[in-house]
Amino acid sequence: MKKTIFILFLIAILPMTSFSQNKESIKLLREKSETDYVWVASHRGDWIYAPENSILALEHAIYFGANMIETDVRLTKDGKIIMMHDYTVDRTTNGSGKISDLTLAEIKELNLRNNFGIMTDLKVPTLEEYIKIAKGKISLYLDKAGYDLPDHPQGYLVKELLKILKANGVLEETVFVLDWPYKKAQEIFGYDLDKVIYCPVIEDKIPNLDAHVNEYIEKLSPAAFQFRMASLDSDTYKQLPKILKSGSKAFVAATWEEHTANHSDLVSIFNRPTEGWGWLISQGFRVIETNYPHDLIRYLKSENRH
């Protein structure tokens, strides 16, 4: 409890500094210029030392100095958006059942479990509660946004998210990472596609990958592309020089071996940072998603990259 109060105190006394840093971070991310700076996206917040996707996990990510928090959005039975990875509440709370079968009031009765399965007094947050703390301090990377929902039109969740983001004034500081073709993204987002930080996915399973990438470069010129490269002989990895030449940033999730050609968080933590994160940086990656934001930021600062 004392640790939580201390973190809240630090966050509260530095609002203008955090706001300025986040604003400059977003501006630099959108610029088509080379940089040594590396952006850090904290996976599900700081889920190792706090319940994943909790308010505390978000506060830790801000305290550590992450630029983004990767967090998951789900729609409740009564149409409210909460932050939770799974489609059920079973693993992360003391409840059970599908989120789509539960109302927000029912979910708010539950308590979150931490990474070890131990019950806490923390509650499941809504998107609005997340925005209240994150606004101006850290960008929200809303995962699961592209999922199609039963009994809802295509893109329904994205459109609901856009309404909330606009109402709260955080549209231009929110990140979307989707494997959609450009035409679908343009149809669903409309004029907001140029306003959000939209990062198209590059991975081998996308049909006509070259054409997919070229269309995004020509028609959107995204701030970043997220790579999911299983190996160095993948078609995905071969797209890297083109992306760097275009001025877009190369984004990768070090949380997964299969996204980093085996240069992940695990290599960085249990071998050497230079073998994982350092290798990714040497290849030109400038946005790294991680399970270990504190460790990655400490490494980046030692290299004058954050």
C-alpha positions in Angstrom: 0.0 0.0 0.0 2.8 2.4 0.9 4.5 1.7 -2.5 1.2 2.4 -4.3 0.7 5.7 -2.4 4.3 6.8 -3.2 3.9 6.1 -6.9 0.6 8.0 -7.0 2.3 10.9 -5.2 5.1 11.0 -7.8 2.6 10.8 -10.7 0.5 13.6 -9.2 3.4 16.1 -8.6 4.8 15.8 -12.2 1.8 16.3 -14.4 3.2 19.1 -16.6 6.5 17.3 -17.1 4.8 14.1 -18.1 2.5 15.9 -20.4 5.3 17.7 -22.1 7.4 14.5 -22.5 4.4 12.6 -23.9 3.6 15.3 -26.3 7.2 15.5 -27.6 7.4 11.7 -27.7 4.3 11.5 -30.0 5.5 14.3 -32.2 8.9 12.6 -32.7 7.2 9.2 -33.4 5.2 10.8 -36.2 8.2 12.5 -37.8 9.8 10.9 -40.8 13.3 11.2 -39.6 16.0 9.0 -38.3 16.5 8.9 -34.5 18.5 7.0 -31.9 15.5 7.3 -29.5 13.7 4.1 -28.7 10.0 4.1 -27.6 8.9 1.6 -25.0 5.4 -0.1 -24.9 4.7 -1.8 -21.6 2.8 -5.0 -22.2 -0.5 -5.1 -20.2 1.0 -2.4 -18.1 3.5 -3.6 -15.6 1.8 -7.0 -15.2 4.8 -8.6 -13.3 4.5 -6.4 -10.3 0.8 -5.6 -10.5 -2.3 -7.3 -11.8 -2.3 -7.1 -15.6 -4.3 -4.3 -17.2 -5.1 -2.9 -13.7 -4.9 0.8 -12.8 -1.8 0.0 -10.7 -0.1 -1.6 -13.7 -0.8 1.6 -15.7 0.6 3.8 -12.9 3.7 1.7 -12.8 4.2 2.0 -16.5 3.9 5.8 -16.2 6.3 5.8 -13.2 8.9 3.8 -15.1 8.8 6.2 -18.1 7.2 4.0 -20.7 5.8 5.8 -23.8 2.9 3.5 -24.3 0.9 0.9 -22.4 -0.3 -2.1 -24.4 -3.7 -2.9 -22.9 -6.7 -5.0 -24.0 -10.3 -3.9 -24.6 -13.4 -6.0 -24.1 -17.1 -5.2 -24.5 -19.5 -6.0 -21.6 -23.1 -7.2 -21.9 -24.4 -3.7 -21.5 -22.0 -2.2 -24.0 -19.3 -0.8 -21.7 -15.6 -1.2 -22.5 -13.3 -2.7 -19.8 -9.6 -3.5 -19.8 -9.0 -7.3 -19.8 -7.0 -9.6 -22.0 -9.1 -12.8 -21.9 -12.7 -13.1 -23.2 -13.7 -14.5 -19.7 -13.0 -13.1 -16.2 -12.0 -16.5 -14.9 -8.2 -16.3 -15.0 -7.7 -12.7 -13.8 -10.5 -12.3 -11.2 -12.4 -14.2 -8.5 -15.4 -14.5 -10.9 -16.3 -16.6 -13.8 -18.1 -16.3 -17.1 -17.8 -14.5 -20.4 -17.4 -10.7 -20.3 -20.0 -10.5 -23.0 -22.5 -12.2 -20.6 -21.8 -9.9 -17.7 -22.8 -6.3 -17.1 -20.3 -3.7 -15.9 -21.9 -3.6 -12.5 -21.4 -7.4 -12.2 -17.8 -7.1 -13.2 -17.1 -4.3 -10.8 -18.1 -6.6 -8.0 -15.1 -8.8 -8.8 -11.5 -8.4 -7.6 -8.4 -8.8 -9.7 -5.8 -11.5 -9.2 -2.1 -10.7 -9.5 0.5 -12.5 -11.7 0.7 -15.3 -9.0 -3.0 -15.8 -8.8 -3.3 -14.1 -5.5 -6.4 -12.0 -4.9 -6.0 -8.2 -4.5 -8.5 -5.4 -3.6 -8.1 -3.9 -7.1 -11.1 -3.7 -9.5 -11.4 -4.2 -13.2 -11.0 -0.7 -14.9 -13.0 0.8 -17.6 -11.5 2.6 -20.6 -12.7 5.9 -19.2 -10.9 5.2 -15.9 -7.7 4.4 -17.8 -7.9 7.5 -19.9 -8.4 9.7 -16.8 -4.9 8.6 -15.5 -3.1 8.1 -18.8 -4.2 11.3 -20.6 -1.1 13.4 -21.4 1.2 11.1 -19.6 1.3 7.9 -21.7 -0.3 6.6 -24.9 -2.8 3.8 -24.8 -2.2 1.0 -27.3 -5.6 -0.7 -27.5 -5.2 -4.3 -28.4 -8.1 -6.6 -29.3 -9.8 -3.6 -30.9 -10.0 -5.3 -34.3 -11.9 -8.3 -33.1 -15.3 -8.8 -34.8 -18.0 -9.3 -32.2 -21.0 -11.7 -32.6 -24.3 -9.8 -33.4 -22.4 -6.6 -34.2 -21.4 -5.1 -37.5 -17.8 -5.3 -38.6 -15.6 -2.7 -36.9 -18.1 -2.1 -34.2 -15.6 -2.1 -31.3 -13.3 0.3 -33.1 -16.1 2.7 -33.7 -17.2 2.6 -30.1 -13.6 3.2 -29.0 -13.3 6.2 -31.3 -16.4 7.8 -29.7 -14.9 7.5 -26.2 -11.4 8.7 -27.3 -12.9 11.8 -29.0 -15.1 12.6 -26.0 -12.1 12.5 -23.8 -9.7 14.3 -26.1 -7.1 11.5 -26.5 -7.7 10.4 -30.1 -4.4 11.6 -31.4 -2.4 10.0 -28.6 -4.0 6.5 -29.0 -2.3 3.6 -30.7 -4.0 1.0 -32.9 -2.0 -2.1 -34.2 -4.1 -4.0 -36.7 -3.5 -6.5 -39.5 -6.3 -5.1 -41.7 -5.8 -4.2 -45.3 -5.7 -0.5 -46.0 -9.2 -0.4 -47.5 -10.8 -1.9 -44.4 -8.9 0.4 -42.1 -10.0 3.4 -44.1 -13.7 2.3 -44.2 -13.8 1.6 -40.4 -11.8 4.6 -39.2 -12.8 7.1 -41.8 -11.1 10.5 -41.3 -9.8 9.3 -37.9 -7.3 7.0 -39.6 -5.0 10.0 -40.0 -5.5 11.2 -36.5 -4.8 8.1 -34.4 -1.4 6.5 -34.3 -2.2 3.7 -36.6 0.4 0.9 -37.0 -0.2 -1.7 -39.7 1.0 -5.2 -39.0 3.6 -6.9 -41.2 3.6 -10.7 -41.0 4.0 -13.6 -43.4 0.4 -14.8 -43.2 -0.9 -11.5 -44.8 -1.7 -12.2 -48.5 0.3 -10.2 -51.1 2.5 -8.8 -48.3 4.5 -6.5 -50.7 1.4 -4.9 -52.0 -0.1 -4.6 -48.5 2.9 -2.7 -47.3 3.3 -0.5 -50.4 -0.3 0.6 -50.2 0.0 1.7 -46.6 3.3 3.6 -47.3 1.7 5.4 -50.3 -1.7 6.2 -48.9 -1.2 6.6 -45.1 2.6 6.8 -44.4 2.0 5.4 -40.9 4.0 6.5 -37.9 5.1 2.8 -37.5 4.7 -0.7 -38.7 4.6 -3.6 -36.3 6.7 -6.6 -37.4 5.9 -10.2 -36.5 8.9 -12.1 -37.9 9.4 -15.7 -36.9 12.8 -15.9 -38.6 15.4 -13.9 -40.5 14.5 -15.6 -43.8 10.8 -14.6 -43.4 9.2 -12.3 -46.0 8.3 -10.0 -43.0 12.0 -9.4 -42.1 12.8 -8.6 -45.7 10.3 -5.7 -45.5 12.5 -3.9 -42.9 14.7 -1.9 -45.3 11.7 -0.6 -47.2 10.0 0.5 -44.0 13.1 2.3 -42.7 13.6 4.0 -46.0 10.0 5.2 -46.0 10.6 7.1 -42.7 8.1 5.0 -40.7 9.4 3.5 -37.4 9.9 -0.2 -37.1 7.9 -1.6 -34.1 8.3 -5.1 -32.6 6.9 -7.0 -29.6 9.8 -8.4 -27.7 7.3 -10.2 -25.6 7.2 -13.0 -28.2 10.0 -15.2 -29.6 8.0 -15.7 -32.8 7.8 -11.9 -33.4 11.5 -11.2 -32.9 13.2 -14.1 -34.7 14.3 -15.3 -31.2 15.6 -11.9 -30.0 13.0 -11.5 -27.3 12.6 -10.3 -23.7 13.7 -13.8 -22.5 17.1 -13.5 -24.3 17.5 -10.0 -23.0 16.8 -10.9 -19.4 18.3 -14.3 -19.0 21.3 -13.9 -21.4 22.3 -10.3 -22.2 20.3 -7.2 -23.2 22.6 -6.8 -26.2 21.5 -10.3 -27.6 17.8 -9.4 -27.6 16.9 -5.7 -27.3 20.3 -4.6 -28.5 20.1 -6.7 -31.6 16.6 -5.4 -32.4 17.8 -1.8 -32.1 20.8 -2.5 -34.3 18.4 -3.7 -37.0 16.6 -0.4 -36.9 13.7 -1.1 -34.5 12.7 2.0 -32.6 9.5 0.9 -30.8 9.8 -2.1 -28.5 7.0 -3.7 -26.6 8.1 -5.5 -23.5 7.1 -7.4 -20.4 10.0 -5.8 -18.6 9.6 -2.0 -19.0 11.8 -1.1 -16.0 14.7 -3.3 -17.3 14.4 -2.2 -20.9 14.3 1.5 -20.0 17.3 1.1 -17.7 19.2 -0.5 -20.6 18.1 2.2 -23.1 19.2 4.9 -20.7 22.6 3.3 -20.4 22.8 3.5 -24.2 21.5 7.1 -24.3 18.4 6.0 -26.2 15.5 6.9 -23.9 
